Amino acid sequence: MSTAVLDKPEEGTLATVRRGIALSPELRPGLLGTLGLALVSMSGRVAVPIAIQQGIDKGIRAPGGPRLSVVALIVGLTLSALIISTACGYLMTRRLFTVSETALGALRSRTFRHIHDLSMLHQQSERRGSLVSRVTGDVDQITQFLQTGGVMLLLTSGQLVVTTIVMLIYSWQLTLVVFAAFLPAVVIIRLFQKRLAGVYRIVRERTGTMLGAVAESVVGATVIRAYGVAGRTGKRLDTSIDSLRVAQQKALRTSVISFSTGEIAAGVALAAVVVVGVLLGAGGGLSVGKLTAFLFLVTLFIQPVQIATEVLNEAQNAVAGWRRVLDVLDIEPDVADPEAEGVELPPGPLSIRFADVSYRYPGGPVVLADVDLKIAPKTRVAVVGETGSGKTTFAKLLTRLMDPAGGQVLLSGTPLTSVRFTSLRSRVVMVPQDGFLFDATVAENIRFAVPEMTDEDLELAFLELGLGDWLAGLPLGLQTPVGERGEALSVGERQLVALVRAYVADPDLLVLDEATSAVDPATEVRLQRALDTVTRGRTTVAIAHRLSTAQSADEVIVVDAGRVVQRGPHATLLRDPESIYAKLYASWLEQTR
């Protein structure tokens, strides 16, 4: 995550909630109606103490003896009120569930798209498991609060308002007694809520760290077993789990103190109401029915206060998750899509221009310096150099996975920073070295580039690339599952599928991060034959680790320590045996013998 986001002061709970709601406009429609339903729902609960007071004072203790007809009427009206309030509670809960799921589903999608739009540097600066936890665990925490704690908060808030009004009507003196009992508790709980905001943020952060450790252990299981480091990996995982446990225990201890404070205040309030109420009743200022009803009202007043302490704990956990989501959304993508303000790439084959391009990774040395070159349309170029010379950075800048620190990258005279992503991604395709595949079938992975292709179209593409026999040898042909990250196939087979996917996309510029590296000789022959077809008639830039790729290129660009030091056809560059390229080629030949 960017330093700017990490260093910014933490905003308050209300500020976080306001920003969160602003970023989830789906939460706002019908909010007043939902609050109205909550108030009506709570009115039904208050109807019971009122019925008790009326039943005692005007029914059982009525002048001239009990009046059963009045009692029956009161019971009937109370039952009707309870039925209406229950129906309103159901409607309120259903509306809240529907709205929260819609809003937070949109927030999850918005957060994912934002993470996807961040540059490779931003994504690599934070563990992938932690980023995933922002979209899953943190948003789930918000959802859980809105659908459980949110319901309770609405209901208890309504109950508190209605109960307070009725208490004031019955006896303002006893109401003041209740407020006096709860005032110290409110101050103490408020102080602990501030502490809870901090401890629950730590809980959410350590949850992300734990998920990152778990994801890393699962993805790297093969390496862990191969090097026999399961014990060390387990200790690292145990450390992250234990760290989360300690943070959760600290949060729970703080929560228990808040809850206990509410319990003490409730006991004091009830005792004080009984004493003061009896004194008022003895003086004739309070009837038996009103005192009895007031005790029921105090119980209804206490309940939301006690629940509120628990709900507020959940709220702090949810707000901590909301802050982590907002932290991601606050990161401005340094590789931004110009969208409506952008332009389309000009039609036809694409030329390439690096105009005094420089690049350095944050806190690191210069990776590319003053690169100035032109590549003509339909030229097949191989970029070679030692490890760390800047070859991969060259490819990332060309495909705009990153933007240069200085200078410009242009395609057919158009700066990449002004090209809409829709145009760029449809005209420029990169095949990475690992040939990443999704957990689906061969056909579904290729259709990722062109969804409307039929099975017949796909089979024809394999035939055109000379891969029909390989496809026929797969257990289920096009319907063969490739497994997670394509691990059901070999490295070379993954590259074959990735190459077909690039071929059907029909780009005008193809960037290859050495498709023939780390494959067996037989698969290399297949790949090389397919590459000849894929690269024909289009501008191609291949990051060459194996110099056999350079032999077949129209031109070779040699990069050394971030600078272009040689350029020309393979045969021409070999004429000077002391040149960097000649030495690289001689070293490669020695290794292949």
C-alpha positions as CSV (number, residue, x, y, z in Angstrom):
1,M,0.0,0.0,0.0
2,S,1.3,3.5,-0.7
3,T,3.1,5.4,2.0
4,A,0.6,8.2,1.8
5,V,-2.3,5.9,2.8
6,L,-0.3,4.3,5.6
7,D,0.8,7.6,7.1
8,K,-2.5,9.4,7.1
9,P,-4.1,10.1,10.5
10,E,-6.9,7.7,11.4
11,E,-10.3,9.3,11.0
12,G,-13.1,9.0,13.5
13,T,-15.9,6.4,13.5
14,L,-18.6,8.8,12.3
15,A,-16.4,10.1,9.5
16,T,-15.6,6.6,8.4
17,V,-19.3,5.7,8.4
18,R,-20.2,8.8,6.5
19,R,-17.6,8.1,3.8
20,G,-18.6,4.4,3.7
21,I,-22.2,5.3,3.1
22,A,-21.2,7.9,0.5
23,L,-19.3,5.1,-1.4
24,S,-22.3,2.8,-1.0
25,P,-25.2,4.9,-2.3
26,E,-27.3,1.7,-2.5
27,L,-27.7,2.0,1.3
28,R,-29.6,5.3,1.2
29,P,-32.8,4.5,-0.7
30,G,-35.7,3.8,1.7
31,L,-33.7,4.5,4.8
32,L,-36.3,6.8,6.3
33,G,-39.0,4.2,5.6
34,T,-36.9,1.5,7.3
35,L,-36.5,3.8,10.4
36,G,-40.2,4.5,10.4
37,L,-40.9,0.7,10.5
38,A,-38.4,0.4,13.3
39,L,-40.3,3.0,15.4
40,V,-43.7,1.3,14.8
41,S,-42.2,-2.1,15.6
42,M,-40.9,-0.8,18.9
43,S,-44.1,0.9,19.8
44,G,-45.7,-2.5,20.2
45,R,-43.3,-3.4,23.0
46,V,-44.1,-0.1,24.8
47,A,-47.8,-1.0,24.4
48,V,-47.5,-3.7,27.0
49,P,-46.5,-1.5,30.0
50,I,-49.2,1.0,28.9
51,A,-51.8,-1.8,28.9
52,I,-50.6,-2.9,32.3
53,Q,-51.0,0.6,33.7
54,Q,-54.4,1.1,32.1
55,G,-55.6,-2.4,33.1
56,I,-54.6,-1.8,36.8
57,D,-55.8,1.8,37.2
58,K,-58.9,1.7,35.1
59,G,-59.8,-2.0,35.1
60,I,-58.8,-3.9,38.2
61,R,-58.5,-0.9,40.6
62,A,-61.3,1.1,39.0
63,P,-63.6,3.1,41.3
64,G,-66.6,0.9,42.1
65,G,-64.7,-2.4,41.6
66,P,-63.0,-4.2,38.7
67,R,-64.3,-3.6,35.2
68,L,-63.7,-6.7,33.2
69,S,-65.0,-5.2,29.9
70,V,-62.3,-2.5,30.1
71,V,-59.7,-5.1,30.8
72,A,-60.9,-7.2,27.8
73,L,-60.8,-4.1,25.5
74,I,-57.3,-3.2,26.7
75,V,-56.1,-6.8,26.0
76,G,-57.6,-6.7,22.5
77,L,-56.1,-3.4,21.6
78,T,-52.7,-4.5,22.9
79,L,-52.9,-7.7,20.9
80,S,-53.6,-5.7,17.8
81,A,-50.7,-3.4,18.5
82,L,-48.4,-6.4,18.9
83,I,-49.5,-7.9,15.6
84,I,-48.9,-4.7,13.7
85,S,-45.5,-4.1,15.4
86,T,-44.4,-7.7,14.6
87,A,-45.4,-7.2,10.9
88,C,-43.5,-3.9,10.8
89,G,-40.4,-5.6,12.3
90,Y,-40.6,-8.3,9.6
91,L,-40.8,-5.7,6.8
92,M,-38.0,-3.7,8.4
93,T,-35.7,-6.7,8.7
94,R,-36.4,-7.8,5.1
95,R,-35.7,-4.4,3.7
96,L,-32.5,-4.0,5.7
97,F,-31.2,-7.4,4.6
98,T,-32.1,-6.7,0.9
99,V,-30.5,-3.2,0.9
100,S,-27.4,-4.2,2.8
101,E,-26.7,-7.2,0.5
102,T,-27.2,-5.1,-2.6
103,A,-25.0,-2.2,-1.3
104,L,-22.2,-4.3,0.0
105,G,-22.2,-6.6,-3.0
106,A,-21.6,-3.4,-5.0
107,L,-18.9,-2.3,-2.5
108,R,-17.2,-5.7,-2.9
109,S,-17.2,-5.4,-6.7
110,R,-16.1,-1.7,-6.5
111,T,-13.2,-2.7,-4.2
112,F,-12.2,-5.6,-6.4
113,R,-12.2,-3.5,-9.6
114,H,-10.1,-0.8,-7.8
115,I,-7.5,-3.4,-6.7
116,H,-7.4,-4.8,-10.2
117,D,-6.8,-1.2,-11.5
118,L,-3.9,-0.6,-9.2
119,S,-0.4,-1.0,-10.7
120,M,1.7,-4.1,-10.3
121,L,3.8,-2.2,-7.7
122,H,0.8,-1.5,-5.5
123,Q,-0.4,-5.1,-5.7
124,Q,3.1,-6.4,-4.9
125,S,3.6,-4.1,-2.0
126,E,0.9,-6.0,0.0
127,R,0.4,-9.7,0.5
128,R,-2.2,-11.0,-1.9
129,G,-4.1,-12.8,1.0
130,S,-4.4,-9.4,2.8
131,L,-5.8,-7.8,-0.4
132,V,-8.3,-10.7,-0.7
133,S,-9.3,-10.2,2.9
134,R,-10.3,-6.6,2.1
135,V,-12.8,-7.9,-0.5
136,T,-14.0,-10.9,1.5
137,G,-13.5,-10.8,5.3
138,D,-13.7,-7.0,5.8
139,V,-16.8,-6.6,3.6
140,D,-18.3,-9.7,5.2
141,Q,-17.8,-8.0,8.6
142,I,-19.7,-4.9,7.5
143,T,-22.5,-7.1,6.0
144,Q,-22.8,-9.1,9.3
145,F,-23.0,-6.0,11.3
146,L,-25.7,-4.4,9.1
147,Q,-27.8,-7.5,9.0
148,T,-27.5,-8.4,12.7
149,G,-26.1,-5.5,14.7
150,G,-27.7,-3.0,12.3
151,V,-31.1,-4.5,12.9
152,M,-30.6,-4.5,16.6
153,L,-29.3,-0.9,16.5
154,L,-32.4,0.2,14.7
155,L,-34.8,-1.7,17.0
156,T,-33.1,-0.6,20.2
157,S,-32.8,3.0,19.1
158,G,-36.5,3.1,18.3
159,Q,-37.3,1.3,21.6
160,L,-35.1,3.8,23.5
161,V,-36.8,6.8,22.0
162,V,-40.4,5.6,22.4
163,T,-39.7,4.3,25.9
164,T,-38.1,7.6,27.0
165,I,-41.1,9.6,25.8
166,V,-43.6,7.3,27.7
167,M,-41.5,7.4,30.8
168,L,-41.5,11.2,30.8
169,I,-45.3,11.2,30.4
170,Y,-45.7,8.9,33.4
171,S,-43.1,10.5,35.7
172,W,-40.4,13.0,34.8
173,Q,-38.9,12.6,38.3
174,L,-38.3,8.9,37.9
175,T,-37.0,9.5,34.4
176,L,-34.4,11.8,35.8
177,V,-33.4,9.1,38.3
178,V,-32.9,6.6,35.5
179,F,-30.8,9.1,33.5
180,A,-28.7,9.9,36.5
181,A,-28.0,6.2,37.1
182,F,-26.9,5.7,33.4
183,L,-24.9,8.9,32.9
184,P,-21.6,7.7,34.4
185,A,-22.0,4.4,32.5
186,V,-22.5,6.3,29.2
187,V,-19.3,8.3,29.8
188,I,-17.3,5.1,30.7
189,I,-18.6,3.2,27.7
190,R,-17.8,6.1,25.4
191,L,-14.2,6.0,26.6
192,F,-13.9,2.3,26.0
193,Q,-15.5,2.6,22.5
194,K,-12.6,4.8,21.5
195,R,-10.2,2.1,22.7
196,L,-12.3,-0.5,20.9
197,A,-11.9,1.3,17.6
198,G,-8.1,0.9,17.8
199,V,-8.1,-2.8,19.0
200,Y,-10.6,-3.9,16.4
201,R,-8.5,-2.3,13.6
202,I,-5.6,-4.4,14.8
203,V,-7.9,-7.5,14.7
204,R,-8.9,-6.8,11.1
205,E,-5.2,-6.2,10.1
206,R,-4.0,-9.4,11.8
207,T,-6.9,-11.3,10.1
208,G,-5.6,-10.1,6.8
209,T,-2.0,-11.1,7.8
210,M,-3.2,-14.6,8.8
211,L,-5.1,-15.1,5.6
212,G,-2.0,-14.0,3.6
213,A,0.1,-16.6,5.5
214,V,-2.5,-19.3,4.9
215,A,-2.8,-18.5,1.2
216,E,1.0,-18.4,0.8
217,S,1.3,-21.8,2.5
218,V,-1.3,-23.4,0.3
219,V,0.0,-21.9,-3.0
220,G,3.6,-22.8,-2.0
221,A,2.9,-26.3,-0.8
222,T,5.1,-27.9,-3.4
223,V,8.1,-25.8,-2.5
224,I,7.5,-26.3,1.2
225,R,7.5,-30.1,0.8
226,A,10.4,-30.1,-1.6
227,Y,12.6,-28.2,0.8
228,G,11.3,-30.0,3.9
229,V,10.3,-26.7,5.6
230,A,6.8,-27.7,6.7
231,G,7.9,-27.2,10.3
232,R,9.1,-23.6,9.8
233,T,6.1,-22.8,7.7
234,G,3.8,-24.2,10.4
235,K,5.5,-22.0,13.0
236,R,5.1,-18.9,10.8
237,L,1.4,-19.8,10.4
238,D,1.1,-20.5,14.1
239,T,2.7,-17.1,14.9
240,S,0.1,-15.2,12.7
241,I,-2.8,-17.2,14.2
242,D,-1.5,-16.6,17.7
243,S,-1.1,-12.9,17.0
244,L,-4.7,-12.7,15.8
245,R,-5.8,-14.6,19.0
246,V,-4.0,-12.1,21.3
247,A,-5.6,-9.2,19.4
248,Q,-9.1,-10.7,19.6
249,Q,-8.7,-11.5,23.4
250,K,-7.7,-7.9,24.0
251,A,-10.7,-6.6,22.1
252,L,-13.0,-9.0,24.0
253,R,-11.6,-7.9,27.4
254,T,-12.4,-4.3,26.5
255,S,-15.9,-5.3,25.3
256,V,-16.6,-7.2,28.6
257,I,-15.7,-4.0,30.6
258,S,-18.2,-2.0,28.5
259,F,-20.9,-4.6,28.9
260,S,-20.3,-5.0,32.7
261,T,-20.6,-1.2,33.1
262,G,-24.0,-1.3,31.5
263,E,-25.1,-4.1,33.8
264,I,-24.1,-2.2,36.9
265,A,-25.9,0.9,35.7
266,A,-29.0,-1.2,35.1
267,G,-29.1,-2.6,38.6
268,V,-28.6,0.9,40.1
269,A,-31.4,2.3,38.0
270,L,-33.9,-0.4,39.0
271,A,-33.1,-0.1,42.7
272,A,-33.3,3.7,42.6
273,V,-36.7,3.7,40.7
274,V,-38.2,1.3,43.2
275,V,-37.1,3.5,46.2
276,V,-38.1,6.8,44.6
277,G,-41.2,5.4,43.1
278,V,-42.5,4.1,46.4
279,L,-41.8,7.5,48.0
280,L,-43.7,9.2,45.2
281,G,-46.6,6.7,45.4
282,A,-46.8,7.1,49.2
283,G,-47.2,10.8,48.6
284,G,-50.1,10.3,46.2
285,G,-48.1,11.5,43.2
286,L,-48.0,8.1,41.5
287,S,-50.6,5.4,41.1
288,V,-49.9,1.7,41.5
289,G,-50.5,1.1,37.8
290,K,-48.1,3.9,36.8
291,L,-45.3,2.7,39.1
292,T,-45.8,-0.9,37.9
293,A,-45.8,0.2,34.3
294,F,-42.7,2.4,34.9
295,L,-40.7,-0.6,36.2
296,F,-41.6,-2.4,33.0
297,L,-40.5,0.7,31.1
298,V,-37.2,0.8,32.9
299,T,-36.6,-2.8,31.8
300,L,-37.3,-1.7,28.2
301,F,-35.0,1.2,28.6
302,I,-32.2,-0.9,30.1
303,Q,-32.4,-3.6,27.4
304,P,-31.4,-1.3,24.5
305,V,-28.6,0.2,26.6
306,Q,-27.2,-3.2,27.4
307,I,-27.6,-4.4,23.8
308,A,-26.1,-1.2,22.5
309,T,-22.8,-1.9,24.3
310,E,-22.5,-5.3,22.6
311,V,-23.8,-3.9,19.2
312,L,-21.3,-1.0,19.4
313,N,-18.5,-3.6,19.9
314,E,-19.6,-5.3,16.7
315,A,-19.9,-1.8,15.1
316,Q,-16.3,-1.0,15.9
317,N,-15.2,-4.3,14.3
318,A,-17.3,-3.4,11.2
319,V,-15.9,0.1,11.1
320,A,-12.4,-1.2,11.3
321,G,-13.2,-3.4,8.3
322,W,-14.7,-0.4,6.6
323,R,-11.6,1.6,7.2
324,R,-9.4,-1.1,5.6
325,V,-11.7,-1.1,2.5
326,L,-11.6,2.7,2.3
327,D,-7.8,2.6,2.7
328,V,-7.7,0.6,-0.5
329,L,-10.2,2.8,-2.3
330,D,-8.2,5.9,-1.3
331,I,-5.2,4.7,-3.3
332,E,-5.0,6.6,-6.5
333,P,-4.0,4.2,-9.3
334,D,-0.7,5.5,-10.8
335,V,-1.6,3.7,-14.0
336,A,-5.1,5.3,-14.6
337,D,-7.5,4.6,-17.5
338,P,-8.2,7.9,-19.3
339,E,-11.6,6.5,-20.1
340,A,-13.8,9.1,-21.9
341,E,-11.0,11.6,-22.2
342,G,-8.7,9.0,-23.8
343,V,-8.3,8.1,-27.5
344,E,-8.3,5.0,-29.6
345,L,-5.1,3.5,-31.1
346,P,-4.9,4.3,-34.8
347,P,-5.9,1.3,-37.0
348,G,-3.4,-1.0,-38.7
349,P,-0.1,-2.4,-37.6
350,L,1.5,-0.6,-34.7
351,S,4.9,1.0,-34.5
352,I,6.7,1.5,-31.1
353,R,8.6,4.5,-29.8
354,F,10.5,4.8,-26.5
355,A,11.2,8.5,-26.2
356,D,14.0,9.0,-23.5
357,V,12.3,6.6,-21.2
358,S,13.6,6.1,-17.7
359,Y,12.3,4.0,-14.8
360,R,13.2,3.2,-11.2
361,Y,11.3,1.1,-8.6
362,P,10.5,3.0,-5.4
363,G,13.6,3.1,-3.2
364,G,15.6,1.2,-5.8
365,P,18.2,2.0,-8.4
366,V,17.5,3.1,-12.0
367,V,16.2,0.1,-14.0
368,L,15.9,1.7,-17.4
369,A,17.8,5.0,-18.3
370,D,17.3,7.2,-21.3
371,V,16.0,4.5,-23.6
372,D,15.3,6.0,-27.0
373,L,14.4,3.7,-29.9
374,K,11.9,3.1,-32.6
375,I,10.5,-0.2,-33.8
376,A,8.8,-0.4,-37.2
377,P,5.3,-2.0,-37.7
378,K,5.3,-5.8,-38.3
379,T,8.8,-6.1,-37.0
380,R,9.8,-9.1,-34.8
381,V,12.1,-7.9,-32.1
382,A,13.9,-9.9,-29.4
383,V,15.0,-8.0,-26.3
384,V,18.0,-9.8,-24.6
385,G,20.3,-9.1,-21.7
386,E,21.5,-10.5,-18.4
387,T,19.1,-11.1,-15.5
388,G,18.2,-7.7,-13.9
389,S,19.2,-5.7,-17.0
390,G,15.7,-4.3,-17.4
391,K,14.1,-6.6,-20.0
392,T,10.9,-7.4,-18.1
393,T,10.5,-3.7,-17.1
394,F,10.7,-2.9,-20.8
395,A,7.8,-5.2,-21.5
396,K,5.7,-3.9,-18.6
397,L,6.1,-0.3,-19.8
398,L,5.3,-1.3,-23.4
399,T,2.0,-2.9,-22.2
400,R,1.3,-0.1,-19.7
401,L,1.4,-2.3,-16.6
402,M,3.6,0.5,-15.3
403,D,4.2,4.1,-16.5
404,P,7.7,5.5,-17.0
405,A,9.2,7.9,-14.5
406,G,10.5,9.9,-17.3
407,G,9.9,10.1,-21.1
408,Q,7.1,8.6,-23.1
409,V,6.1,5.3,-24.6
410,L,4.2,5.7,-27.9
411,L,2.4,3.3,-30.2
412,S,2.0,4.6,-33.8
413,G,2.7,8.1,-32.4
414,T,0.1,7.9,-29.7
415,P,1.3,8.2,-26.0
416,L,0.1,5.2,-24.1
417,T,-1.1,7.4,-21.2
418,S,-3.7,8.9,-23.4
419,V,-5.0,5.5,-24.8
420,R,-8.2,4.1,-23.4
421,F,-7.7,0.7,-21.7
422,T,-10.4,-0.9,-23.9
423,S,-8.5,0.1,-27.0
424,L,-5.1,-0.8,-25.5
425,R,-6.0,-4.2,-24.2
426,S,-7.8,-5.2,-27.4
427,R,-4.8,-4.2,-29.6
428,V,-1.9,-5.2,-27.3
429,V,-1.6,-8.6,-25.7
430,M,1.1,-9.9,-23.4
431,V,1.9,-13.6,-22.9
432,P,3.6,-13.9,-19.5
433,Q,6.4,-16.4,-18.9
434,D,4.3,-18.6,-16.5
435,G,1.4,-18.9,-19.0
436,F,-1.2,-18.3,-16.3
437,L,-4.5,-20.2,-16.8
438,F,-7.7,-20.1,-14.9
439,D,-9.3,-23.1,-13.2
440,A,-11.5,-24.1,-16.1
441,T,-11.3,-26.1,-19.3
442,V,-8.9,-25.5,-22.2
443,A,-11.8,-24.1,-24.2
444,E,-12.9,-21.7,-21.5
445,N,-9.4,-20.4,-21.0
446,I,-9.1,-19.6,-24.7
447,R,-12.6,-18.1,-24.9
448,F,-11.4,-15.7,-22.1
449,A,-10.0,-13.7,-25.1
450,V,-12.9,-14.1,-27.5
451,P,-16.1,-15.3,-25.7
452,E,-18.1,-15.9,-28.8
453,M,-15.8,-18.5,-30.4
454,T,-17.4,-21.9,-31.1
455,D,-15.6,-25.2,-30.5
456,E,-15.1,-25.5,-34.3
457,D,-13.4,-22.1,-34.3
458,L,-11.1,-23.2,-31.4
459,E,-10.2,-26.5,-33.1
460,L,-9.3,-24.5,-36.3
461,A,-7.1,-22.2,-34.3
462,F,-5.2,-25.2,-32.9
463,L,-4.8,-26.6,-36.4
464,E,-3.6,-23.3,-37.8
465,L,-0.8,-23.3,-35.2
466,G,0.1,-26.9,-35.8
467,L,-1.2,-28.0,-32.5
468,G,-4.0,-30.2,-33.6
469,D,-2.2,-33.4,-32.7
470,W,-1.4,-32.1,-29.2
471,L,-5.1,-31.1,-28.7
472,A,-6.2,-34.6,-29.8
473,G,-3.9,-36.1,-27.3
474,L,-5.6,-34.4,-24.3
475,P,-8.0,-36.7,-22.3
476,L,-11.1,-34.6,-23.1
477,G,-9.7,-32.4,-25.9
478,L,-11.1,-28.8,-25.5
479,Q,-13.0,-29.8,-22.4
480,T,-10.0,-31.0,-20.5
481,P,-9.8,-29.2,-17.1
482,V,-6.5,-27.4,-16.6
483,G,-6.7,-27.1,-12.8
484,E,-6.0,-24.2,-10.6
485,R,-3.4,-21.9,-12.2
486,G,-3.2,-24.5,-15.0
487,E,-1.3,-27.0,-12.8
488,A,-2.9,-30.0,-14.4
489,L,-0.8,-29.3,-17.4
490,S,3.0,-29.0,-17.7
491,V,4.7,-25.7,-18.0
492,G,5.1,-26.1,-21.8
493,E,1.4,-27.2,-22.2
494,R,0.3,-24.1,-20.3
495,Q,2.3,-22.0,-22.7
496,L,0.7,-23.7,-25.7
497,V,-2.8,-22.8,-24.4
498,A,-1.7,-19.2,-23.5
499,L,-0.3,-18.9,-27.0
500,V,-3.5,-20.0,-28.7
501,R,-5.4,-17.6,-26.4
502,A,-3.2,-14.8,-27.7
503,Y,-3.5,-15.9,-31.3
504,V,-7.4,-15.8,-31.3
505,A,-7.3,-12.4,-29.7
506,D,-5.6,-11.2,-32.9
507,P,-3.6,-8.3,-31.5
508,D,-1.6,-5.8,-33.5
509,L,1.2,-5.9,-30.9
510,L,2.2,-9.1,-29.2
511,V,4.6,-9.0,-26.3
512,L,6.1,-12.4,-25.2
513,D,8.0,-12.9,-22.0
514,E,10.0,-15.8,-23.5
515,A,7.4,-18.4,-24.3
516,T,10.0,-21.2,-24.7
517,S,11.8,-20.9,-21.4
518,A,11.7,-23.9,-18.9
519,V,10.1,-26.3,-21.4
520,D,11.3,-29.6,-22.8
521,P,12.9,-29.8,-26.3
522,A,9.8,-31.5,-27.9
523,T,7.4,-28.8,-26.5
524,E,9.9,-26.1,-27.6
525,V,9.7,-27.3,-31.2
526,R,5.9,-27.1,-31.0
527,L,6.0,-23.7,-29.4
528,Q,8.5,-22.3,-31.9
529,R,6.4,-23.6,-34.8
530,A,3.3,-22.0,-33.3
531,L,5.2,-18.8,-32.6
532,D,6.2,-18.5,-36.2
533,T,2.4,-18.4,-37.1
534,V,1.3,-16.2,-34.2
535,T,4.0,-13.5,-34.8
536,R,3.6,-13.4,-38.6
537,G,2.3,-10.0,-39.9
538,R,2.2,-8.3,-36.5
539,T,4.6,-6.3,-34.4
540,T,6.2,-8.6,-31.9
541,V,8.5,-8.0,-28.9
542,A,9.9,-11.1,-27.3
543,I,11.8,-11.0,-24.0
544,A,14.4,-13.6,-24.9
545,H,16.0,-15.8,-22.2
546,R,16.8,-18.5,-24.7
547,L,18.8,-16.9,-27.5
548,S,17.3,-19.3,-30.0
549,T,14.4,-16.7,-30.0
550,A,16.9,-14.0,-31.0
551,Q,18.1,-16.0,-34.0
552,S,14.7,-16.0,-35.6
553,A,14.0,-12.3,-34.9
554,D,14.2,-9.6,-37.5
555,E,16.1,-7.5,-35.0
556,V,17.8,-7.9,-31.6
557,I,17.9,-5.2,-28.9
558,V,20.5,-5.7,-26.3
559,V,19.9,-4.2,-22.8
560,D,22.6,-3.9,-20.2
561,A,22.3,-2.2,-16.8
562,G,19.1,-0.4,-18.0
563,R,20.5,0.9,-21.2
564,V,20.2,-0.1,-24.9
565,V,23.8,-0.9,-25.8
566,Q,23.4,-2.8,-29.1
567,R,20.8,-3.2,-31.8
568,G,20.6,-5.0,-35.1
569,P,20.1,-8.5,-36.7
570,H,21.5,-11.5,-35.0
571,A,24.2,-12.2,-37.6
572,T,25.3,-8.6,-37.6
573,L,25.7,-8.4,-33.8
574,L,27.8,-11.5,-33.8
575,R,30.5,-10.0,-36.0
576,D,32.1,-8.3,-33.1
577,P,33.2,-11.2,-30.8
578,E,33.9,-8.7,-27.9
579,S,30.4,-7.3,-28.0
580,I,28.0,-7.9,-25.1
581,Y,25.6,-9.9,-27.4
582,A,28.4,-12.1,-28.8
583,K,29.4,-13.0,-25.3
584,L,25.8,-13.7,-24.2
585,Y,25.3,-15.9,-27.3
586,A,28.6,-17.8,-26.7
587,S,27.6,-18.3,-23.0
588,W,24.2,-19.6,-24.1
589,L,25.7,-22.0,-26.7
590,E,28.1,-23.3,-24.0
591,Q,25.1,-24.1,-21.7
592,T,23.1,-25.8,-24.4
593,R,25.9,-28.3,-25.3
